[in-house]
Amino acid sequence: MNIREEQLDALAQPAEMAFYTELAQFLRVEMPAETGALDDPALLDRVIDSAKRASTYGIESFAGVAQFTCLTFVAGPHFDAIKEINAYLTDDSMDAEEKLRLLIDELTDDAD
């Protein structure tokens, strides 16, 4: 039995949407000040957009996407367009998820 790529994509879509919805709900609870100005559809759109942008940097795990999305609320909706951050995220010399972790550590240290 062969499963075509289109079939796999169709199976993945409901799981992805469930993840996006759950992440939006998490953000609503954990970051009420940052998400308060967005209605539910706008928040969900922001989550989906963030996930798509994260994937362009090789960030694809649920945890990585969630962290990247949280950064859009902490550091700005398009923080990844900042020249230095974009250069860092597009540097292929290290794993994308590790780069994200180090970026979060750096931003957290700066905030202290």
Secondary structure, 3 states (H helix, E strand, C coil): CCCCHHHHHHHHHHHHHHHHHHHHHHHHHHCHHHHCCCCHHHHHHHHHHHHHHHHHCCCCCHHHHHHHHHHHHHCCCCHHHCHHHHHHHHCCCCCHHHHHHHHHHHHHHHHC
